[in-house]
Amino acid sequence: MPDTETLYRKLVTHIQKAALLSSCGSVLSWDRETYMPDGGNELRSRQLSLLAGLAHEWSTSPEVGGLLDQLADSELNDAPDSETAVNIREIRRQYERARRLPTDLVREISRVTALAQHHWAEARAANNFLQFEPWLQQIVKLKQEEAAAVGYAENGEPYDALMDEYEPSVNSHRISGVFQQLRTELVPLLDAIRGSNAAPDTSILTRSYPVAQQEKLATLAAARVGFDFQRGRLDVTTHPFCSGFGPGDCRLTTRYDSRFFSAAFFGTLHETGHGMYEQGLREDAFGLPMGSAVSLGIHESQSRLWENLVGRSQSFWKHFFPIATELFPDALGSVSEKDFHFAINSVTPSFIRVEADEVTY
């Protein structure tokens, strides 16, 4: 029988191959939302469905289960917080969840969501989201099937099965408690802000901001806070996102509005936070739990930190406001740094999450 180190290396190799397949799918997804012609949507959905199925089959193969069983009681688990123990434990958790899902369902979810993304973009452009309703209904039905296949506690909610994929060990009941605590504090705060006589001049942000100049400022800011453009890039899309394909390749996206400063600038800082987290992951642990994001919540904490705690601070704009004024002399030439800082920290409820302020996000 092979020694435990050999078994562990076999497991690592297997999981990293599955991660490479998923990474290929991520590249195709990024292209779909940036440069792919509209006519390629049907083919792209089939490509993504195939890759999703292959990655799922590879990561849930009997070989993976056998290796995990052989490693379960090995000395590699003696120190629970060691790298090997964490990888084995988390791979086991992911394996047990994934193997409950039929590969056909995994393929279908990938296919439908890929097609739906295109139809959502069309509905958004037409400002008619009823066009998207049939696709949303299909997605909800498929995710209900996923929740049923994965399973959840007898007194739990179907959403618990889905939430665990993004925020391990967290359920609806626990999240509801967090939201209630936030609501208790935020509603009075929002009421106080609305009742205040101190109102920023937000018209500052809706003047003419040429897109080419916005791109220069957004790229400069991303680089100066730490995003490595030798290992990443910034492109345009309908709905901003960040895709980390693996070591050395992280893609940021943003969107520009020539009559609104905040959307692109703070959206780019937000995605930069995601990107810097991805670029900070261990390259030698690609595809393994020790080289992956801890959770979506932790990931989002990094994007919000750079977007708001840093990006809307006085110290940040002491450095960047002179640069912004030089790039946008017509819009900001007569504006003080203080008034600009007040404007970018205004609180206004909005249904558009990616443009929401800190209080109403």
Short mmCIF file of the C-alpha atoms (twelve columns), coordinates in Angstrom:
data_MODEL
# 
_entry.id   MODEL 
# 
loop_
_atom_site.group_PDB 
_atom_site.id 
_atom_site.type_symbol 
_atom_site.label_atom_id 
_atom_site.label_alt_id 
_atom_site.label_comp_id 
_atom_site.label_asym_id 
_atom_site.label_seq_id 
_atom_site.Cartn_x 
_atom_site.Cartn_y 
_atom_site.Cartn_z 
_atom_site.pdbx_PDB_model_num 
ATOM 1   C CA . MET A 1   0.000   0.000  0.000   1 
ATOM 2   C CA . PRO A 2   1.365   3.484  -0.889  1 
ATOM 3   C CA . ASP A 3   2.501   5.659  1.997   1 
ATOM 4   C CA . THR A 4   0.272   8.523  3.120   1 
ATOM 5   C CA . GLU A 5   2.410   11.208 1.470   1 
ATOM 6   C CA . THR A 6   2.021   9.465  -1.886  1 
ATOM 7   C CA . LEU A 7   -1.735  9.155  -1.385  1 
ATOM 8   C CA . TYR A 8   -1.954  12.816 -0.438  1 
ATOM 9   C CA . ARG A 9   -0.016  13.908 -3.543  1 
ATOM 10  C CA . LYS A 10  -2.366  11.809 -5.705  1 
ATOM 11  C CA . LEU A 11  -5.357  13.544 -4.113  1 
ATOM 12  C CA . VAL A 12  -3.821  16.981 -4.650  1 
ATOM 13  C CA . THR A 13  -3.047  16.221 -8.301  1 
ATOM 14  C CA . HIS A 14  -6.599  15.004 -8.895  1 
ATOM 15  C CA . ILE A 15  -8.230  18.044 -7.291  1 
ATOM 16  C CA . GLN A 16  -5.952  20.460 -9.121  1 
ATOM 17  C CA . LYS A 17  -6.890  18.893 -12.461 1 
ATOM 18  C CA . ALA A 18  -10.558 19.510 -11.640 1 
ATOM 19  C CA . ALA A 19  -9.653  23.096 -10.754 1 
ATOM 20  C CA . LEU A 20  -7.994  23.539 -14.150 1 
ATOM 21  C CA . LEU A 21  -11.205 22.442 -15.862 1 
ATOM 22  C CA . SER A 22  -13.185 24.945 -13.783 1 
ATOM 23  C CA . SER A 23  -10.625 27.618 -14.612 1 
ATOM 24  C CA . CYS A 24  -11.165 26.995 -18.329 1 
ATOM 25  C CA . GLY A 25  -14.869 27.540 -17.748 1 
ATOM 26  C CA . SER A 26  -14.139 30.794 -15.932 1 
ATOM 27  C CA . VAL A 27  -12.174 32.090 -18.927 1 
ATOM 28  C CA . LEU A 28  -15.098 31.306 -21.217 1 
ATOM 29  C CA . SER A 29  -17.544 32.962 -18.791 1 
ATOM 30  C CA . TRP A 30  -15.394 36.097 -18.650 1 
ATOM 31  C CA . ASP A 31  -15.241 36.223 -22.448 1 
ATOM 32  C CA . ARG A 32  -19.015 35.777 -22.659 1 
ATOM 33  C CA . GLU A 33  -19.537 38.924 -20.602 1 
ATOM 34  C CA . THR A 34  -16.851 41.045 -22.240 1 
ATOM 35  C CA . TYR A 35  -15.955 40.299 -25.873 1 
ATOM 36  C CA . MET A 36  -18.054 37.383 -27.125 1 
ATOM 37  C CA . PRO A 37  -20.398 38.310 -30.010 1 
ATOM 38  C CA . ASP A 38  -24.100 37.877 -29.229 1 
ATOM 39  C CA . GLY A 39  -24.326 35.103 -31.783 1 
ATOM 40  C CA . GLY A 40  -21.984 32.914 -29.765 1 
ATOM 41  C CA . ASN A 41  -24.283 32.525 -26.770 1 
ATOM 42  C CA . GLU A 42  -25.802 29.160 -27.692 1 
ATOM 43  C CA . LEU A 43  -22.425 27.579 -28.410 1 
ATOM 44  C CA . ARG A 44  -20.904 29.105 -25.280 1 
ATOM 45  C CA . SER A 45  -23.639 27.655 -23.083 1 
ATOM 46  C CA . ARG A 46  -22.847 24.183 -24.460 1 
ATOM 47  C CA . GLN A 47  -19.109 24.670 -23.930 1 
ATOM 48  C CA . LEU A 48  -19.620 25.766 -20.329 1 
ATOM 49  C CA . SER A 49  -22.054 22.933 -19.656 1 
ATOM 50  C CA . LEU A 50  -19.533 20.381 -20.928 1 
ATOM 51  C CA . LEU A 51  -16.706 21.781 -18.792 1 
ATOM 52  C CA . ALA A 52  -18.913 21.986 -15.686 1 
ATOM 53  C CA . GLY A 53  -19.886 18.349 -16.111 1 
ATOM 54  C CA . LEU A 54  -16.299 17.211 -16.625 1 
ATOM 55  C CA . ALA A 55  -15.050 19.152 -13.588 1 
ATOM 56  C CA . HIS A 56  -17.868 17.687 -11.486 1 
ATOM 57  C CA . GLU A 57  -17.187 14.120 -12.620 1 
ATOM 58  C CA . TRP A 58  -13.474 14.525 -11.999 1 
ATOM 59  C CA . SER A 59  -13.865 15.975 -8.495  1 
ATOM 60  C CA . THR A 60  -16.459 13.375 -7.426  1 
ATOM 61  C CA . SER A 61  -14.828 10.317 -8.965  1 
ATOM 62  C CA . PRO A 62  -14.513 7.080  -6.966  1 
ATOM 63  C CA . GLU A 63  -10.753 7.649  -6.936  1 
ATOM 64  C CA . VAL A 64  -11.198 10.861 -4.927  1 
ATOM 65  C CA . GLY A 65  -13.491 9.100  -2.479  1 
ATOM 66  C CA . GLY A 66  -11.047 6.224  -2.125  1 
ATOM 67  C CA . LEU A 67  -8.090  8.510  -1.491  1 
ATOM 68  C CA . LEU A 68  -10.047 10.463 1.116   1 
ATOM 69  C CA . ASP A 69  -11.032 7.232  2.876   1 
ATOM 70  C CA . GLN A 70  -7.424  6.052  2.974   1 
ATOM 71  C CA . LEU A 71  -6.261  9.390  4.353   1 
ATOM 72  C CA . ALA A 72  -9.058  9.745  6.926   1 
ATOM 73  C CA . ASP A 73  -7.130  8.244  9.845   1 
ATOM 74  C CA . SER A 74  -3.616  9.050  8.700   1 
ATOM 75  C CA . GLU A 75  -1.023  10.991 10.665  1 
ATOM 76  C CA . LEU A 76  -1.533  13.885 8.213   1 
ATOM 77  C CA . ASN A 77  -4.615  14.780 10.253  1 
ATOM 78  C CA . ASP A 78  -2.893  14.738 13.644  1 
ATOM 79  C CA . ALA A 79  -2.480  18.532 13.715  1 
ATOM 80  C CA . PRO A 80  -5.998  19.793 12.799  1 
ATOM 81  C CA . ASP A 81  -4.765  23.218 11.698  1 
ATOM 82  C CA . SER A 82  -1.914  21.943 9.542   1 
ATOM 83  C CA . GLU A 83  -2.003  22.573 5.808   1 
ATOM 84  C CA . THR A 84  -2.503  18.933 4.918   1 
ATOM 85  C CA . ALA A 85  -5.236  18.403 7.519   1 
ATOM 86  C CA . VAL A 86  -7.134  21.495 6.361   1 
ATOM 87  C CA . ASN A 87  -6.908  20.438 2.726   1 
ATOM 88  C CA . ILE A 88  -8.083  16.901 3.477   1 
ATOM 89  C CA . ARG A 89  -10.944 18.101 5.674   1 
ATOM 90  C CA . GLU A 90  -12.195 20.727 3.222   1 
ATOM 91  C CA . ILE A 91  -11.803 18.512 0.165   1 
ATOM 92  C CA . ARG A 92  -13.880 15.900 1.997   1 
ATOM 93  C CA . ARG A 93  -16.580 18.496 2.792   1 
ATOM 94  C CA . GLN A 94  -16.700 19.691 -0.808  1 
ATOM 95  C CA . TYR A 95  -16.664 16.121 -2.111  1 
ATOM 96  C CA . GLU A 96  -19.575 15.027 0.089   1 
ATOM 97  C CA . ARG A 97  -21.661 17.983 -1.085  1 
ATOM 98  C CA . ALA A 98  -20.790 17.660 -4.751  1 
ATOM 99  C CA . ARG A 99  -21.368 13.917 -5.016  1 
ATOM 100 C CA . ARG A 100 -25.011 14.397 -4.011  1 
ATOM 101 C CA . LEU A 101 -25.552 16.377 -7.205  1 
ATOM 102 C CA . PRO A 102 -26.317 14.458 -10.409 1 
ATOM 103 C CA . THR A 103 -23.893 15.446 -13.154 1 
ATOM 104 C CA . ASP A 104 -26.817 16.081 -15.512 1 
ATOM 105 C CA . LEU A 105 -28.163 18.684 -13.079 1 
ATOM 106 C CA . VAL A 106 -24.761 20.353 -12.838 1 
ATOM 107 C CA . ARG A 107 -24.582 20.534 -16.635 1 
ATOM 108 C CA . GLU A 108 -28.107 21.918 -16.928 1 
ATOM 109 C CA . ILE A 109 -27.564 24.618 -14.306 1 
ATOM 110 C CA . SER A 110 -24.446 25.710 -16.162 1 
ATOM 111 C CA . ARG A 111 -26.198 25.709 -19.543 1 
ATOM 112 C CA . VAL A 112 -29.291 27.610 -18.420 1 
ATOM 113 C CA . THR A 113 -27.434 30.232 -16.380 1 
ATOM 114 C CA . ALA A 114 -25.077 30.853 -19.314 1 
ATOM 115 C CA . LEU A 115 -28.011 31.426 -21.657 1 
ATOM 116 C CA . ALA A 116 -29.858 33.476 -19.045 1 
ATOM 117 C CA . GLN A 117 -26.980 35.930 -18.607 1 
ATOM 118 C CA . HIS A 118 -27.376 37.031 -22.224 1 
ATOM 119 C CA . HIS A 119 -31.139 37.440 -21.861 1 
ATOM 120 C CA . TRP A 120 -30.703 39.403 -18.619 1 
ATOM 121 C CA . ALA A 121 -28.397 41.840 -20.431 1 
ATOM 122 C CA . GLU A 122 -30.993 42.269 -23.184 1 
ATOM 123 C CA . ALA A 123 -33.758 42.863 -20.628 1 
ATOM 124 C CA . ARG A 124 -31.605 45.417 -18.823 1 
ATOM 125 C CA . ALA A 125 -30.872 47.287 -22.048 1 
ATOM 126 C CA . ALA A 126 -34.592 47.353 -22.861 1 
ATOM 127 C CA . ASN A 127 -35.524 48.214 -19.254 1 
ATOM 128 C CA . ASN A 128 -38.051 45.401 -19.438 1 
ATOM 129 C CA . PHE A 129 -37.237 42.699 -16.935 1 
ATOM 130 C CA . LEU A 130 -40.411 40.774 -17.732 1 
ATOM 131 C CA . GLN A 131 -38.358 39.495 -20.670 1 
ATOM 132 C CA . PHE A 132 -36.093 37.803 -18.169 1 
ATOM 133 C CA . GLU A 133 -38.856 36.273 -16.039 1 
ATOM 134 C CA . PRO A 134 -39.012 32.885 -17.843 1 
ATOM 135 C CA . TRP A 135 -35.263 32.464 -17.420 1 
ATOM 136 C CA . LEU A 136 -35.383 33.425 -13.765 1 
ATOM 137 C CA . GLN A 137 -38.140 30.864 -13.223 1 
ATOM 138 C CA . GLN A 138 -35.979 28.163 -14.814 1 
ATOM 139 C CA . ILE A 139 -33.008 29.085 -12.633 1 
ATOM 140 C CA . VAL A 140 -35.094 29.061 -9.441  1 
ATOM 141 C CA . LYS A 141 -36.501 25.637 -10.348 1 
ATOM 142 C CA . LEU A 142 -33.019 24.246 -10.985 1 
ATOM 143 C CA . LYS A 143 -31.653 25.685 -7.736  1 
ATOM 144 C CA . GLN A 144 -34.591 24.140 -5.869  1 
ATOM 145 C CA . GLU A 145 -33.597 20.803 -7.380  1 
ATOM 146 C CA . GLU A 146 -30.019 21.423 -6.267  1 
ATOM 147 C CA . ALA A 147 -31.118 22.201 -2.706  1 
ATOM 148 C CA . ALA A 148 -33.233 19.048 -2.589  1 
ATOM 149 C CA . ALA A 149 -30.343 16.938 -3.877  1 
ATOM 150 C CA . VAL A 150 -27.798 18.380 -1.441  1 
ATOM 151 C CA . GLY A 151 -30.209 18.234 1.494   1 
ATOM 152 C CA . TYR A 152 -30.625 20.377 4.592   1 
ATOM 153 C CA . ALA A 153 -31.620 20.050 8.246   1 
ATOM 154 C CA . GLU A 154 -35.157 18.878 9.007   1 
ATOM 155 C CA . ASN A 155 -36.063 22.219 10.577  1 
ATOM 156 C CA . GLY A 156 -33.997 24.234 8.104   1 
ATOM 157 C CA . GLU A 157 -34.668 26.006 4.836   1 
ATOM 158 C CA . PRO A 158 -33.856 24.886 1.269   1 
ATOM 159 C CA . TYR A 159 -31.670 27.972 0.978   1 
ATOM 160 C CA . ASP A 160 -29.394 26.531 3.677   1 
ATOM 161 C CA . ALA A 161 -28.169 23.931 1.184   1 
ATOM 162 C CA . LEU A 162 -27.212 26.672 -1.268  1 
ATOM 163 C CA . MET A 163 -25.766 29.072 1.286   1 
ATOM 164 C CA . ASP A 164 -23.311 26.485 2.529   1 
ATOM 165 C CA . GLU A 165 -21.537 26.574 -0.832  1 
ATOM 166 C CA . TYR A 166 -20.668 30.249 -0.386  1 
ATOM 167 C CA . GLU A 167 -20.560 30.637 3.399   1 
ATOM 168 C CA . PRO A 168 -19.745 27.241 4.925   1 
ATOM 169 C CA . SER A 169 -21.620 26.257 8.096   1 
ATOM 170 C CA . VAL A 170 -23.891 29.316 7.950   1 
ATOM 171 C CA . ASN A 171 -27.662 28.917 7.610   1 
ATOM 172 C CA . SER A 172 -30.714 31.119 7.045   1 
ATOM 173 C CA . HIS A 173 -31.541 31.373 10.740  1 
ATOM 174 C CA . ARG A 174 -28.096 32.686 11.613  1 
ATOM 175 C CA . ILE A 175 -28.095 35.177 8.740   1 
ATOM 176 C CA . SER A 176 -31.569 36.415 9.698   1 
ATOM 177 C CA . GLY A 177 -30.204 37.234 13.141  1 
ATOM 178 C CA . VAL A 178 -27.371 39.250 11.618  1 
ATOM 179 C CA . PHE A 179 -29.774 41.139 9.361   1 
ATOM 180 C CA . GLN A 180 -32.092 41.894 12.266  1 
ATOM 181 C CA . GLN A 181 -29.215 43.304 14.302  1 
ATOM 182 C CA . LEU A 182 -28.152 45.478 11.370  1 
ATOM 183 C CA . ARG A 183 -31.728 46.642 10.789  1 
ATOM 184 C CA . THR A 184 -32.072 47.683 14.429  1 
ATOM 185 C CA . GLU A 185 -29.086 50.003 14.069  1 
ATOM 186 C CA . LEU A 186 -29.339 51.081 10.439  1 
ATOM 187 C CA . VAL A 187 -32.990 52.159 10.208  1 
ATOM 188 C CA . PRO A 188 -32.657 54.865 12.911  1 
ATOM 189 C CA . LEU A 189 -29.333 55.921 11.357  1 
ATOM 190 C CA . LEU A 190 -30.932 56.267 7.922   1 
ATOM 191 C CA . ASP A 191 -33.848 58.231 9.402   1 
ATOM 192 C CA . ALA A 192 -31.404 60.580 11.131  1 
ATOM 193 C CA . ILE A 193 -29.481 61.141 7.902   1 
ATOM 194 C CA . ARG A 194 -32.679 61.830 5.972   1 
ATOM 195 C CA . GLY A 195 -33.750 64.331 8.609   1 
ATOM 196 C CA . SER A 196 -30.427 66.164 8.623   1 
ATOM 197 C CA . ASN A 197 -30.083 69.674 7.222   1 
ATOM 198 C CA . ALA A 198 -26.558 68.865 6.040   1 
ATOM 199 C CA . ALA A 199 -27.085 67.760 2.451   1 
ATOM 200 C CA . PRO A 200 -24.188 67.221 0.045   1 
ATOM 201 C CA . ASP A 201 -24.308 68.596 -3.481  1 
ATOM 202 C CA . THR A 202 -24.471 65.321 -5.391  1 
ATOM 203 C CA . SER A 203 -24.862 67.138 -8.713  1 
ATOM 204 C CA . ILE A 204 -21.056 67.278 -8.602  1 
ATOM 205 C CA . LEU A 205 -21.060 63.594 -9.491  1 
ATOM 206 C CA . THR A 206 -23.447 63.845 -12.453 1 
ATOM 207 C CA . ARG A 207 -21.546 66.306 -14.595 1 
ATOM 208 C CA . SER A 208 -19.609 65.434 -17.744 1 
ATOM 209 C CA . TYR A 209 -16.916 62.830 -17.053 1 
ATOM 210 C CA . PRO A 210 -15.382 61.623 -20.338 1 
ATOM 211 C CA . VAL A 211 -15.061 57.844 -20.331 1 
ATOM 212 C CA . ALA A 212 -11.443 57.841 -21.525 1 
ATOM 213 C CA . GLN A 213 -10.445 59.976 -18.546 1 
ATOM 214 C CA . GLN A 214 -12.486 57.829 -16.159 1 
ATOM 215 C CA . GLU A 215 -10.623 54.785 -17.426 1 
ATOM 216 C CA . LYS A 216 -7.278  56.474 -16.748 1 
ATOM 217 C CA . LEU A 217 -8.249  57.372 -13.180 1 
ATOM 218 C CA . ALA A 218 -9.788  53.975 -12.386 1 
ATOM 219 C CA . THR A 219 -6.756  52.115 -13.731 1 
ATOM 220 C CA . LEU A 220 -4.351  54.397 -11.875 1 
ATOM 221 C CA . ALA A 221 -6.233  53.981 -8.588  1 
ATOM 222 C CA . ALA A 222 -6.380  50.188 -8.940  1 
ATOM 223 C CA . ALA A 223 -2.640  50.043 -9.557  1 
ATOM 224 C CA . ARG A 224 -1.716  52.393 -6.733  1 
ATOM 225 C CA . VAL A 225 -3.698  50.538 -4.087  1 
ATOM 226 C CA . GLY A 226 -1.941  47.332 -5.089  1 
ATOM 227 C CA . PHE A 227 -3.523  45.518 -8.040  1 
ATOM 228 C CA . ASP A 228 -0.808  43.985 -10.214 1 
ATOM 229 C CA . PHE A 229 -1.562  44.642 -13.887 1 
ATOM 230 C CA . GLN A 230 1.238   42.274 -14.885 1 
ATOM 231 C CA . ARG A 231 -1.023  39.546 -13.511 1 
ATOM 232 C CA . GLY A 232 -4.398  41.034 -14.372 1 
ATOM 233 C CA . ARG A 233 -6.363  43.438 -16.519 1 
ATOM 234 C CA . LEU A 234 -9.439  45.696 -16.529 1 
ATOM 235 C CA . ASP A 235 -12.202 45.471 -19.135 1 
ATOM 236 C CA . VAL A 236 -15.764 46.684 -19.695 1 
ATOM 237 C CA . THR A 237 -18.940 44.698 -19.070 1 
ATOM 238 C CA . THR A 238 -22.632 45.179 -18.297 1 
ATOM 239 C CA . HIS A 239 -22.441 44.140 -14.641 1 
ATOM 240 C CA . PRO A 240 -19.015 44.522 -12.966 1 
ATOM 241 C CA . PHE A 241 -17.315 41.395 -11.642 1 
ATOM 242 C CA . CYS A 242 -13.896 39.912 -10.911 1 
ATOM 243 C CA . SER A 243 -12.662 36.544 -12.150 1 
ATOM 244 C CA . GLY A 244 -9.575  34.915 -10.737 1 
ATOM 245 C CA . PHE A 245 -8.575  32.162 -13.160 1 
ATOM 246 C CA . GLY A 246 -5.590  31.078 -11.112 1 
ATOM 247 C CA . PRO A 247 -1.974  32.095 -10.510 1 
ATOM 248 C CA . GLY A 248 -0.963  35.061 -12.637 1 
ATOM 249 C CA . ASP A 249 -4.325  35.798 -14.254 1 
ATOM 250 C CA . CYS A 250 -7.048  37.850 -12.583 1 
ATOM 251 C CA . ARG A 251 -9.601  39.861 -14.587 1 
ATOM 252 C CA . LEU A 252 -11.425 42.956 -13.337 1 
ATOM 253 C CA . THR A 253 -14.399 44.466 -15.136 1 
ATOM 254 C CA . THR A 254 -16.268 47.744 -14.764 1 
ATOM 255 C CA . ARG A 255 -18.825 49.905 -16.569 1 
ATOM 256 C CA . TYR A 256 -18.668 53.593 -17.455 1 
ATOM 257 C CA . ASP A 257 -21.296 56.338 -17.498 1 
ATOM 258 C CA . SER A 258 -20.114 59.662 -18.901 1 
ATOM 259 C CA . ARG A 259 -22.661 61.468 -16.722 1 
ATOM 260 C CA . PHE A 260 -21.944 59.714 -13.423 1 
ATOM 261 C CA . PHE A 261 -18.542 59.596 -11.745 1 
ATOM 262 C CA . SER A 262 -19.164 57.086 -8.963  1 
ATOM 263 C CA . ALA A 263 -20.307 54.017 -10.908 1 
ATOM 264 C CA . ALA A 264 -17.025 53.248 -12.630 1 
ATOM 265 C CA . PHE A 265 -14.606 54.605 -10.047 1 
ATOM 266 C CA . PHE A 266 -16.010 52.954 -6.945  1 
ATOM 267 C CA . GLY A 267 -17.109 49.900 -8.915  1 
ATOM 268 C CA . THR A 268 -13.517 49.467 -10.072 1 
ATOM 269 C CA . LEU A 269 -12.168 49.897 -6.536  1 
ATOM 270 C CA . HIS A 270 -14.675 47.282 -5.379  1 
ATOM 271 C CA . GLU A 271 -13.535 44.771 -7.987  1 
ATOM 272 C CA . THR A 272 -9.919  45.720 -7.260  1 
ATOM 273 C CA . GLY A 273 -10.478 44.550 -3.679  1 
ATOM 274 C CA . HIS A 274 -11.687 41.203 -4.996  1 
ATOM 275 C CA . GLY A 275 -8.763  41.077 -7.400  1 
ATOM 276 C CA . MET A 276 -6.133  41.826 -4.769  1 
ATOM 277 C CA . TYR A 277 -7.553  39.042 -2.616  1 
ATOM 278 C CA . GLU A 278 -7.288  36.665 -5.584  1 
ATOM 279 C CA . GLN A 279 -3.750  37.822 -6.354  1 
ATOM 280 C CA . GLY A 280 -2.818  37.255 -2.718  1 
ATOM 281 C CA . LEU A 281 -3.820  33.591 -2.717  1 
ATOM 282 C CA . ARG A 282 -1.027  31.043 -2.550  1 
ATOM 283 C CA . GLU A 283 0.071   30.144 -6.053  1 
ATOM 284 C CA . ASP A 284 1.536   26.793 -4.995  1 
ATOM 285 C CA . ALA A 285 -1.848  25.761 -3.582  1 
ATOM 286 C CA . PHE A 286 -3.931  26.517 -6.694  1 
ATOM 287 C CA . GLY A 287 -7.207  24.612 -6.691  1 
ATOM 288 C CA . LEU A 288 -6.806  23.457 -3.092  1 
ATOM 289 C CA . PRO A 289 -8.659  24.814 -0.055  1 
ATOM 290 C CA . MET A 290 -5.427  26.376 1.246   1 
ATOM 291 C CA . GLY A 291 -5.131  28.307 -2.013  1 
ATOM 292 C CA . SER A 292 -8.777  29.345 -2.280  1 
ATOM 293 C CA . ALA A 293 -10.964 32.060 -0.803  1 
ATOM 294 C CA . VAL A 294 -12.259 31.238 2.672   1 
ATOM 295 C CA . SER A 295 -15.809 32.283 1.810   1 
ATOM 296 C CA . LEU A 296 -17.801 34.723 -0.284  1 
ATOM 297 C CA . GLY A 297 -18.328 36.869 2.817   1 
ATOM 298 C CA . ILE A 298 -14.592 37.247 3.371   1 
ATOM 299 C CA . HIS A 299 -14.136 37.972 -0.333  1 
ATOM 300 C CA . GLU A 300 -16.787 40.689 -0.179  1 
ATOM 301 C CA . SER A 301 -15.222 42.190 2.927   1 
ATOM 302 C CA . GLN A 302 -12.081 42.894 0.904   1 
ATOM 303 C CA . SER A 303 -13.954 44.542 -1.949  1 
ATOM 304 C CA . ARG A 304 -16.003 46.710 0.403   1 
ATOM 305 C CA . LEU A 305 -12.914 47.641 2.409   1 
ATOM 306 C CA . TRP A 306 -11.133 49.130 -0.609  1 
ATOM 307 C CA . GLU A 307 -14.284 50.626 -2.110  1 
ATOM 308 C CA . ASN A 308 -15.499 52.355 1.047   1 
ATOM 309 C CA . LEU A 309 -13.191 52.337 4.058   1 
ATOM 310 C CA . VAL A 310 -10.263 53.342 1.866   1 
ATOM 311 C CA . GLY A 311 -11.850 54.704 -1.301  1 
ATOM 312 C CA . ARG A 312 -14.246 57.144 0.369   1 
ATOM 313 C CA . SER A 313 -11.818 58.330 3.043   1 
ATOM 314 C CA . GLN A 314 -10.372 61.840 3.316   1 
ATOM 315 C CA . SER A 315 -6.808  60.510 3.227   1 
ATOM 316 C CA . PHE A 316 -7.443  58.738 -0.060  1 
ATOM 317 C CA . TRP A 317 -8.829  61.839 -1.735  1 
ATOM 318 C CA . LYS A 318 -6.103  64.087 -0.382  1 
ATOM 319 C CA . HIS A 319 -3.922  62.135 -2.798  1 
ATOM 320 C CA . PHE A 320 -6.364  61.492 -5.653  1 
ATOM 321 C CA . PHE A 321 -8.465  64.676 -5.805  1 
ATOM 322 C CA . PRO A 322 -5.728  66.774 -7.461  1 
ATOM 323 C CA . ILE A 323 -5.343  64.006 -10.050 1 
ATOM 324 C CA . ALA A 324 -9.111  63.858 -10.609 1 
ATOM 325 C CA . THR A 325 -9.269  67.646 -10.963 1 
ATOM 326 C CA . GLU A 326 -6.554  67.542 -13.603 1 
ATOM 327 C CA . LEU A 327 -8.391  64.818 -15.528 1 
ATOM 328 C CA . PHE A 328 -11.831 66.463 -15.199 1 
ATOM 329 C CA . PRO A 329 -11.215 70.239 -15.113 1 
ATOM 330 C CA . ASP A 330 -14.692 71.140 -16.392 1 
ATOM 331 C CA . ALA A 331 -16.506 68.996 -13.819 1 
ATOM 332 C CA . LEU A 332 -14.256 69.518 -10.796 1 
ATOM 333 C CA . GLY A 333 -12.268 72.691 -11.468 1 
ATOM 334 C CA . SER A 334 -14.487 74.800 -9.204  1 
ATOM 335 C CA . VAL A 335 -15.201 72.067 -6.621  1 
ATOM 336 C CA . SER A 336 -13.420 71.868 -3.274  1 
ATOM 337 C CA . GLU A 337 -11.964 68.619 -1.998  1 
ATOM 338 C CA . LYS A 338 -14.255 68.887 1.036   1 
ATOM 339 C CA . ASP A 339 -17.431 69.220 -1.063  1 
ATOM 340 C CA . PHE A 340 -16.358 66.370 -3.321  1 
ATOM 341 C CA . HIS A 341 -15.650 64.139 -0.336  1 
ATOM 342 C CA . PHE A 342 -19.068 64.971 1.127   1 
ATOM 343 C CA . ALA A 343 -20.764 64.163 -2.191  1 
ATOM 344 C CA . ILE A 344 -19.181 60.728 -2.600  1 
ATOM 345 C CA . ASN A 345 -20.329 59.828 0.925   1 
ATOM 346 C CA . SER A 346 -23.954 60.820 0.405   1 
ATOM 347 C CA . VAL A 347 -26.625 58.368 1.559   1 
ATOM 348 C CA . THR A 348 -29.450 57.693 -0.895  1 
ATOM 349 C CA . PRO A 349 -31.501 54.469 -0.956  1 
ATOM 350 C CA . SER A 350 -31.217 52.706 -4.311  1 
ATOM 351 C CA . PHE A 351 -32.318 49.454 -5.890  1 
ATOM 352 C CA . ILE A 352 -28.965 49.243 -7.691  1 
ATOM 353 C CA . ARG A 353 -26.759 47.308 -5.290  1 
ATOM 354 C CA . VAL A 354 -23.439 47.983 -7.008  1 
ATOM 355 C CA . GLU A 355 -24.012 51.732 -6.702  1 
ATOM 356 C CA . ALA A 356 -25.398 51.694 -3.144  1 
ATOM 357 C CA . ASP A 357 -23.834 53.638 -0.281  1 
ATOM 358 C CA . GLU A 358 -22.505 52.111 2.938   1 
ATOM 359 C CA . VAL A 359 -25.717 52.589 4.911   1 
ATOM 360 C CA . THR A 360 -28.218 51.207 2.401   1 
ATOM 361 C CA . TYR A 361 -26.070 48.537 0.689   1 
# 
